[in-house]
Amino acid sequence: MTRERRIGTVEVELDGVRADVAVDLDESPLAWLARRRARDGRALIAPVQLLAGERLRADFTRAQMMPRMSADWSGVGGSGGRRAAPGMNLSEVATAAKQRLSRALEAAGPEFSGLLLDVCCFLKGMEQVERERGWPARTAKIVLGLALDRLARHYGLASEIRGPERARLRSWSASPGGATGAAGP
C-alpha cells in the first residue's frame, strides 16, 4: 500500500524576496518546524535555515545516499543513456552531489553533521533525535537551529543583506560650496 504524498509549499522571505519552497508536508521535519510558531510569533526555524536544510537534503538525494530497501533495477534494460544534465551522466551528478554534501557537512563540523543528517536527510523528528541521543526535551530544536545557521553560512545564505564596510576617509577639504570628503578604497 502506498500513501499519496502531500507536496506543499512553505513560503519563505529572504532578503525581501518571497519564494515558495516545495516540501513533502507529511515527512519533512524542517517543513513542520517552519510552519510552527514560537510564543513570540516567529517560526521555529528561519527561512534561511529551511533553505539550507532543504539544499542539504537535495544533495543527499542526488548523491543517492539513501539506503536501498530493494534491488536497484535502474541500470537494467533501456538504452542506459539517460542524461541528468547537459554534459553529465547520472553517476557524475551523484559524484558532484556527494562532494557538495561532504563539503557542507565538513563546514557544519562534527558537532552538528550527525544531527543535520538525521533531521534533514533521514527525516527524523525532534522527539526521536532527543530520545536516541539522550537529550532533554526541546533541546534538539535549539541545537538544530545552531546547526542550520552554520549550514546556511556555508551556503552563503543570510537573513539580511550586508554591503561592504564603509570606505575609509582619505582627506577632507573645504570647497567654495561647502565641505566635501573624498572616500578612499
C-alpha positions in Angstrom: 0.0 0.0 0.0 1.5 3.3 -1.0 0.4 6.6 0.6 -0.2 9.6 -1.5 2.5 12.3 -0.9 1.2 15.7 0.2 3.6 18.1 -1.5 3.1 21.6 -0.4 5.0 24.8 -0.3 6.4 26.8 2.6 6.7 30.5 1.9 9.9 32.0 2.9 11.2 35.5 2.7 14.9 36.0 2.1 16.4 39.5 1.5 13.0 40.9 0.9 12.1 38.4 -1.8 9.3 35.9 -1.1 9.7 32.5 -2.6 7.9 29.1 -2.2 9.9 26.0 -1.3 8.4 22.7 -2.2 8.4 20.1 0.6 6.6 16.9 1.5 4.4 18.1 4.3 4.0 14.7 5.9 7.6 13.8 6.1 9.8 16.9 6.4 10.7 17.8 10.0 12.0 21.1 8.6 8.7 21.9 7.0 6.9 21.1 10.3 9.3 23.5 12.2 8.9 26.2 9.5 5.1 26.1 9.9 5.0 26.1 13.7 5.3 29.4 15.6 7.1 30.1 18.9 5.4 32.1 21.7 6.7 35.3 20.1 5.0 34.5 16.8 8.2 33.8 14.9 8.6 30.5 13.0 10.6 27.8 14.9 13.2 27.9 12.1 14.1 30.9 10.0 13.6 30.9 6.2 17.4 30.7 5.6 17.6 27.7 7.9 14.8 26.0 5.9 16.5 26.7 2.6 19.9 25.4 3.9 18.4 22.2 5.2 16.4 21.6 2.1 19.5 22.2 0.0 21.5 19.7 2.1 18.6 17.2 1.6 18.5 17.8 -2.2 22.3 17.0 -2.4 21.8 13.9 -0.2 19.1 12.7 -2.6 21.0 13.5 -5.7 24.0 11.7 -4.3 21.9 8.6 -4.0 22.9 8.1 -0.3 19.6 6.7 1.0 19.9 3.0 1.9 18.1 0.8 -0.6 15.3 -1.5 0.6 15.2 -3.5 -2.6 17.1 -4.3 -5.7 18.3 -1.5 -8.0 16.9 -2.1 -11.4 17.8 1.4 -12.8 20.7 0.1 -14.9 18.8 -2.9 -16.4 17.3 -2.6 -19.8 16.7 0.5 -21.8 19.3 2.4 -23.6 21.4 3.2 -20.5 21.9 6.7 -21.9 19.7 8.7 -19.6 21.0 12.2 -19.1 20.7 14.1 -15.9 22.1 17.4 -17.1 23.7 18.5 -20.3 27.2 17.1 -20.5 26.8 14.9 -17.3 25.6 11.4 -16.8 23.8 10.2 -13.6 27.0 8.9 -11.9 28.7 12.3 -12.5 25.7 14.1 -11.0 25.8 11.8 -8.0 29.5 12.2 -7.5 29.2 16.0 -7.7 26.4 15.9 -5.1 28.4 13.7 -2.8 31.3 16.2 -2.9 28.9 19.1 -2.2 27.3 17.1 0.7 30.8 16.3 2.1 31.9 19.9 2.0 28.6 21.1 3.7 28.9 18.5 6.5 32.6 19.4 6.9 31.7 23.0 7.3 29.0 22.2 9.8 31.6 20.3 11.9 31.5 17.1 13.8 29.3 18.7 16.4 26.4 19.2 14.0 26.9 17.0 11.0 25.2 13.9 12.5 22.2 15.9 13.6 21.8 17.5 10.2 21.9 14.1 8.5 19.4 12.7 11.0 16.9 15.6 10.6 17.4 16.9 7.1 18.3 13.7 5.2 16.9 10.8 7.2 13.9 12.9 8.3 13.9 12.0 12.0 11.6 14.1 14.2 12.8 16.1 17.1 11.5 13.7 19.7 13.2 10.7 18.1 16.5 12.6 17.9 16.3 13.6 21.6 15.4 10.0 22.6 18.2 8.4 20.6 20.8 10.9 21.8 19.6 11.0 25.4 18.9 14.8 25.2 16.4 16.7 27.4 13.1 17.6 25.8 13.1 20.6 23.4 16.9 20.5 23.1 17.0 19.2 19.6 15.2 22.3 18.2 17.9 24.6 19.8 20.9 22.6 18.6 19.3 22.1 15.1 18.9 25.9 14.9 22.6 26.3 15.5 23.5 23.6 13.0 21.2 25.1 10.3 22.8 28.5 11.0 26.3 27.1 10.3 25.0 25.3 7.2 23.3 28.5 5.9 26.6 30.4 6.4 28.4 27.7 4.4 25.9 28.1 1.6 26.2 31.9 1.7 22.7 32.4 2.9 21.9 35.3 5.3 18.8 36.7 6.8 19.9 40.2 5.9 22.0 41.8 3.2 25.2 43.5 4.3 27.3 45.6 2.0 31.0 46.3 2.2 32.3 48.3 5.1 32.2 52.0 4.6 35.1 53.3 2.6 38.0 54.8 4.5 38.2 58.6 4.5 41.4 59.8 2.8 41.0 63.5 3.0 38.7 66.3 3.9 38.8 69.6 2.2 36.7 72.8 2.0 35.3 73.9 -1.3 33.5 77.2 -2.1 30.2 75.4 -2.0 30.9 73.7 1.4 33.0 70.9 2.8 33.4 67.7 0.9 35.1 64.5 1.7 36.9 62.1 -0.5 36.4 58.4 0.2 39.3 56.0 -0.3 39.4 52.4 -1.2 
